[in-house]
Amino acid sequence: MDEFKRFRTEITIETVSVTTIRSQGRRSAYCKICGDSFALINDLEAMSIGGENIELIEDMCREGKLHRISDSEICGNSLAIHFAKNEKLQGSQ
């Protein structure tokens, strides 16, 4: 009888995703918290980008994780930074 040896191979694939928001006529403003000028993102766009609900977006603004620029607009930089950090955390688990 032939002897068979079994081998197990594990493959790990690391991915990186980038979300780019482009729109003609997109407004930008200066964020006092970031100290830089970035695209303004409205609440609906923030929900769609982050896959979160409005209550969570509001909580993140109150906690300082997202920078609220006006009643309905968020600093695009803070949104990008927050979700980039979360992707890194999820990727390391």
Stockholm file with secondary structure:
# STOCKHOLM 1.0

chainA/1-93         MDEFKRFRTEITIETVSVTTIRSQGRRSAYCKICGDSFALINDLEAMSIGGENIELIEDMCREGKLHRISDSEICGNSLAIHFAKNEKLQGSQ
#=GR chainA/1-93 SS CCCCCCCCCCCCCCCCCCCCCCCTTCCEEEETTTTEEEEEEEHHHHHHHHTCCHHHHHHHHHTTSSCEEETTEEEHHHHHHHHHHHHHHHHTC
#=GC SS_cons        CCCCCCCCCCCCCCCCCCCCCCCTTCCEEEETTTTEEEEEEEHHHHHHHHTCCHHHHHHHHHTTSSCEEETTEEEHHHHHHHHHHHHHHHHTC
//
